Amino acid sequence: MALYMKAAEVLDKVEKKKGAVKTLVYESKFQNIKQLFALVCETQKYSPVLQEIIETTQLLKETKLRINLAKVLVYDLLIGRGLKCGGAWKAMLLKHRSRLHAALARMKVKHKVSRHQDLLPPSVQHTSGVGVPRYVRVNTLKTTVEDVIDYLKRAGYSYQGTATCLEDLCHLSGKMFVGDLHLRELLVFSAKMDFHDHYLYKAGHIILQDKASCLPAYLLDPPSGGHVIDACAAPGNKTSHLAAIMKNKGKLFAFDLDAKRLSTMSILLLRAGVTCHQLANEDFLKVDPLSPKYKEVKHILLDPSCSGSGMVCLATAGSQEPQGQDSERLQALSAFQLRCLNHALQFPALERLVYSTCSVFSQENEEVVSACLQQNPGFRLVHLLPQWPERGNAPLAQCLRASTTKTLTHGFFVAILERQSTASEGIHVSPTGIALSTSAPSGGKEEVTQKSCTPCEPAKTSVEERQHFTAKKNRNRRKRTKQQA
């Protein structure tokens, strides 16, 4: 029974966004990691099917089981290799076995299929065989990319250089690895490579983090010595990434409402060598933006609770349409996300904010950002990574999306909002260093033009421009007075 209790516990944590599936499975210290991981992933994949069977048979009412515990038990009874427990739990499930089997049979007849996997949405059937590479972020607070590569080569790994296209990531096998084509601190291995017991991981020299999850901190790019907020910080990988970019200088305020998650995060940050952070067991929505403590905060990373539908193991991964009863949950989540986003924009010194989710649903992504921009006209979107292969849904092509098929990552969404200034209206600077204009031309169609950046020549401030304009106007007035005289 320990297997099912632990699997249900992992599923509960995944739903509460306490970490990625694989990380939570390994942190569980369960004796048979592979068995637990397989059960969790398969249960997630068949979650809508299991949910319908459990509801139609009223299993929860009959047994008083918790939903995720019921799902893992029903999965193994009906779809897996049979129950691996005995005693009262097995007797309870066997008592309802005929009703559960009948419910499954009715579903197959209804959908005119004969195989279990044919009950899954087409998007899940398509992605179930996709192997996302193993991404490893080098923790530059403790080491360098070059040193890690050298260490791995001496340990028998085969470095293939820096990838030049996504196809290079599809042909990795054994101990082969490459440098990522977008993020310099990221190394890429085959999907089957595991580092949870590796010295570099245990010593905090490398962080096991999906590439898409690395994008928010990378794109926010806070300066060393700056004041930054990580609004919904746990489990802490993005926080440690921010600290690395800041070179452990400045102040990094990290908030999370869950005390247990914050405790686990504290251990992770300690292992990663992060020292510039200030953790707070506090609801970000209750943090006072006008507090003197945050008067110098210019950068905020907001990665709020979401559906997690972009995770590869989840049954909704790959589909941008919610399934059945997910609609009500998405409404509640998107309302919460919008509140968080609006609240974050109230910090008076804020210049740049990244909003991200591990969701594929537009309700949590483009729709939230659009609503926020309508309510906060003082901010605009930044056009991100022009070479990135997957963009936000129209008309928000400035944003980024990620997926198993187009970017070889988990499903993800990233947007950056930047405060508009009078001096540079219509212009913003992308993380690639290119100045971009996003103001609408007279025809009304959005236009993006590139302009050369001259960082060595300081731009005039709006005050200077106003002084220049006033002086010119006074000279013209005196000239007209002389002419009239």
N, C-alpha and C positions, 0 to 999 in steps of 0.2 A: 504493500500500500504506500510505502515511502515514495516510490516513483511517481505515483499519481498526485500525492500531496505536494511534492516538490514541483511537478509540472504545473499544477494549478497555481502555486505560489508565483512561479515565473510569469505565467500569463497575467496574473493580477498586476504584477509590477510593470509589465510591458504596457498594459492599458493605462497605467498611471504615469507612463513615460519616465520610468526610473532607470532606463538604460536599454541598450540594444539586446536582442534575444541572446546572442552568443555570449556577450559579456555577463549577463545575468545567469546564464546556465553555468558558466565557469566559476562565477563567484558563489554559486550555491554549494560547492564542495561535494556535490553528489558523487557517489562512488563510480557510477557508469555514466560519464559525461555524454558520450555519443548516443546512448539509449535515450537519455533525457532530452537532448537537443532534437533528436529525430521526432520524439513524441510531441514536443512543443510546436515544432514547425508544421508537422502534419495536422495537428489539431487546429492551428491557426488557419491553415489553408482550407480546411473543411468547415471552418467556423459557421458560415451561414447555413450549411446543410445540417450540421449538428444542432444549431439553434432551432431550426424549424422542427426537427424530430423531437427535441426535448419539449418544445411548446405544445405540439400536437398531442403528445402522450401525457402531458402534465406531469412529467417526471419530477420536477422540483417540488411540486406540491405533495407528491406521493412519498418522496424520499427525504426531503429537507436538505438536499445537497446544495452547495453553492454552485453557481452556473459554470465556472471554469473547471471545477472538480468534476461536475457532471459531464462536461464536454470531453475531457481526456478519457474518462471511463467509457463513455458511449463510443468514442472513436475506436478504442482498442477492441471493444466488444463487437462492433458492426463492421469496421473498415480495416482495422489493424490486424495483428496476429493473435488476437484473443487476450482476455484479461490475464494480467500477471500478478494477481493477488488472490488471497483466500479469505476465509472467515466471513464475517457479517457483510462486508462490502460486496464480495463476490456473490453471496447468496441474495443480496438485495437486487443487484443488477440482473442476475439470472431469473429472478422472479418476474422482471419486466421485459425479458429478452424477446419474447414472441411479439409483444406490442411494438417494441422498438424496431424489430425486423420488418414488421408489417408497415410501419410508417415509412421506412426507407424504401420498401417495395412500391408503395403508393407514389412516392416522389419520382421514382424511375418511370413508372407508367405515365404519370402526368407529363413528364418532360420527354417521354418517348426515347429513353436511353436504356442501355443495359449495363454499362460500366459505372463504377462509383465516380471516377474522375470526370465523366461526362456531365455530372451534376454541377461541376464547377463553372464559374463564368468563363467565357472564351479567353479573356485577358489573363486569367490565372492559369488556364491550360497552356497558354502561350509562354508565360514567364516561369512556369514551374521548373523548366529544364535549364533556365538561364543561371549561369554561375557568375556571380559578381566577384571580381578579383579581390584578393586580400590587400587592403591598403594599410600602410604603416607610416605614420607621421613621425619624423625625427624630432625629438624634443631638444630644440636648440638652446634651452636653458642649461642642459647638462652635457651636450656633445655637439658634433657637427655632422652634416650629411656625409662629408668625405670620410670621417672616422668610422661611421656606421657601415658605410659601403666596404671600407677596408677590413673591418672586423668580420663582416659576413663573408667576404671573399676568402679570408684566411680560414673560416669555418666550413668552407666547401661550397658556398653559394656561388652562382654564376651570374655576374653582373653584365647585362646586355646593353648598357648605355642608357641614354634618355630616350624615351618613346617619342616618335615623331607623328604618330597618328593613333587613333583608338584601336585600330586593328592590331597594333603591336601588343596590346594588353590581352588579346584573345588567344595568343599562341604561347602563353607562359605555361611551363610544366616543371615538375620536380623542384629543383632549387634555383631555377632561373628567376631573375627579377630585373626590373627596369626603373628608371626615374620617371616620375609622372610628367606628362607634356604640358601641364598647366601650373602645378604647384611644385616648386623646387624642393620643399622639405618632405615631399611624399614619395615613398617607394612602393612599387606595385609587385605583388607576387601572385602565384596561381591561387585559385579559390580554395584549394585543399590545404594550403599552407597554414600552419597553426603556430602562434607565438606565445600562447598564454603561459607556457612553462619555460620560456626562453629567458636567459639572463638579462638581455637588453630590456625586455618588458618589465621584469620584476625590479630592475634597478631604476626604472623610470626614464631610460634613455630613448625608448620608442613608445608611442601611443598607438593603440589599435583603434583606428577611427576611419570610418568610411569617407571617401573623397568628398561626397556631397556635404557631409557634416563639417568638413574643413572650410567650406566656402564662406560662411558668414564672417568668421574672424578675419580670414584672408582679405575679403572685400572691404570690411570695415576699416582695416589697416590703421589702427590708432597709433599716434606717435609715442615714442619712448618718453616717459615722464608725464604723459597726459593723465587726465581723470576720466575713467570709463566705467560704465555700468553694464553688468550682465544681469538682466532683469529676472530671468527664470533659469537659474544657473545649473542646477543639478541635472545630470550626474557629474559634470565638471570638465569634460573634454574640451569644450569650446572655451571655457574659462582659462584652462592651462594654455590653450593656443593663443588667446589674447595676451596672456602674461609673457609668452615667448616673443610675440611680435613687439610688445612694449619693453622687452629686455629686462623685465622685472623692475622697471622704474616707473614711478608715478603711483596712482591709486586705482585699484580695480575693485569696485563695489559689487559684490555678488549676493543676490537675494534668492531665497527659496522658502516656500511655506512649509515644506515637509522636513521635520527635524531629523528623521532617520536618513533621508537622502543627503541632507547637508552634512551629517556626520560621516557618511561614506565618502562624500565629495572632499571633505577635509583631509582624509587619508590619501585620496588620489592626488590632491594638490601637493601634499607633503612629499609624496614619492616623486612627483614631477619637479620638485625644487622651486615651486612658486612661493614667493615671499611678499609680493606687492598687493595681495588681496586682502579684503575685509569682508568676511562672511557675515550674513545676517539672516536669522531665522524669522523672516518677515514677508508679508504679502506685499508684492511690488505695488499693487493698486493703492496701498495705504501709505506708501512712502511719500513724504512731502517734497515736491519738486522745488519749492522755494526755500527749503532748509539751507542755511549757510554751508552745510557740509557738502552739498552738491553744486555749489555755485560755479565750479570750474568744470563740470562734466560736459564735455563736448561730443562724446561718442557713446552710443548705447547699442547693445546687442540684445534684441528681443526675439527669443525662440520659445513662445508660449506653448502650453499644453495643446495638443492637437489629436486628431484621430489616429495618427501613426500609420495611415493607409499606404504610405510610401515604402514601408518596411517590406523587404522581399518575401518574408515568411507569411505576411498577412494576405488574406484571401482577396482583398480589394486592390492589392498592388498592381499597378499598370492601368487600372480603370479610373477615369476621372468622373465617373457617375456613381453616386452613393447607392448602396443596395438596401432596399426595403426600409426597415425601421431606422437606418442610419440617419435619415433626413432630420428627425427631431434632435438627435444628438449633435448633428452638424450645426443646426441653428443655434443651439446653446453654446457650442464651442466657438463659432464664428462671432457671436455676440461678445463673448469673453475676450477673444483675441482683439476685436476692435476697441474694446474698453482699454486693454493694455496698451495698444498702439496710440490711442488718443492721449492716454495718461503720460506715456513716455515723451510725447512731443511738447509737454508742458514745462520741461526743464529749460530754464531761461537761456542758458549758454549753449544748448544743444546745436550742433552743426550737422551731424550725420548720424543716421540710425539705420541699422540693418534689421529687417524683419524676415524671419525664416520659419519654415515648418517642415516636418517630414511627412507631409500630406500631399496627395495628388489631387485632392478635390478643390475645384475653383472657388467653392464657397468659403474655404479657409485661406485662400491665397489671393487671387486677383480681385475677388469681390470685396474682401476685407481692405485691401490696399486702396481700391477705388473709392470706397466709402470714406476712408480716412482722408484721402486727398481732397474730397469734396468738403469735408468738415475742417480741413486745415490748409487753406489756400497759400499759406506762407511756406509750404514745403513742396518739392517736386521730386520726381523720380530721376535716378541716375542710370544712364545706359551702361550696363555691365558687360564686360568681356565680349566684345563684338564677335570674336572667333568661337564662342561657346555654341555647341551644336543644337541646343534646345532652348527656345525662348518662352517667355510667358505668353499666355493666351491673349489674343488680340482684344483690345488695342494696347495692352501693356507688354509690348515686346521688349521694353527696357529691362524687364525682370528676367531671371533665369529659372528654368526648370531642369530637373534631372530625372533619369529613369534607367531601368535596367537595359533597355534596348538602345537608347540613343546616347547615353553617357557612361554605360557600364557601372552604374552606382545604384544605391537605393533611390527611391522616389523622393524628390526634395523640391523646395521652392525658396527663392531668395529675391528680396527687393531691397533697394537702398533708397531712403528718403533723405533729401538734403535741404537745409534751410535756404530759401532764396534771399539774395541780397540785392539792394537797389543798384549797386555798382556793376554787378555782373548778371543782370536779369537776362534770362534766356541762355546763359552759359553755365555749364558745370564741368567738373573734371572727373573723368572716369578713373577707376583704379589702374588703368593701363597708362595713365599720364597723358591722355588725349583730351583736349578741350572739346566738348560737344555742345551743340545748340539744340535745344528741344522746344523752343518757342514755335508756335504755329505761325506759318507764313500767311499772307493775305488770302490765299486760296482756302485756308482752313485745314489743309492736310498737314499732319505732323511731318517735320523734316528734320533729319539729323545730318549736320555738316561737321566736318573735321577742320579744326583750325590749329595752326602750329603753336606750341607752347613755348614761351620764352621765360623760363623760371629765373634766369639771372637778372631780368629787368622787372623791378617791382611795378605792379599796376597801380594806377591812381586810385585813391580812395574816393568814396562818394562825397566826403567833406571837401576834398580838393577840387572835385569836379564842380560842386556847387559854388565854391569860392571863385573858381575860374569863370564860371557862367555869370556870376553877379558882377565881377569886375568888368567883363566884356559889355554887359548890359549898361553899366554906369558910363563907360566910355562912349557908347553909342548915344546915350541920352545927352551927354555934354556936347557931343558933336552936332546933334540936331538943334540944340539950344543956340550954338554959335551961328549955325546956318540961318536960323530964324531971325537972329539979331542983325 
